[in-house]
């Protein structure tokens, strides 16, 4: 089993990338590859740019990575209640190559933030939108108050109840 995991944020210290990597490591007997969204930086998508340069090679590279996965683990950053601009741009470029960006791969879709809602708004948007783009969402998880509930030094969820909840979601759905 191969897991492709990524945090949908361009931050070099992305808390969502940390959460995605942590969750991916909870799967037993899995090969894990954690993608960095910064490796897929493309010009801001527009029809005019696409006419000028065509389909972007990095969008195809992102789709190729997804194709290698058995399971996708995605943790979404929330910017003003929505996806980060960096993720939305990668997503937009990818949809121009194939609409089913997530290729019907089973998905664990998560979000975290430093606030008490844990990215609940962006998680709700993804739950509604991803199925239209080949997202086979098996489970969702929100980690509120990242700084309180995740131990950076130990690299994991420090809140026992939340840690058990995530492990149960993985065990029951994958």
Order of alpha helices (4+ residues) and beta strands (2+ residues): beta-alpha-beta-alpha-alpha-beta-alpha-beta-alpha-beta-alpha-beta-beta-alpha
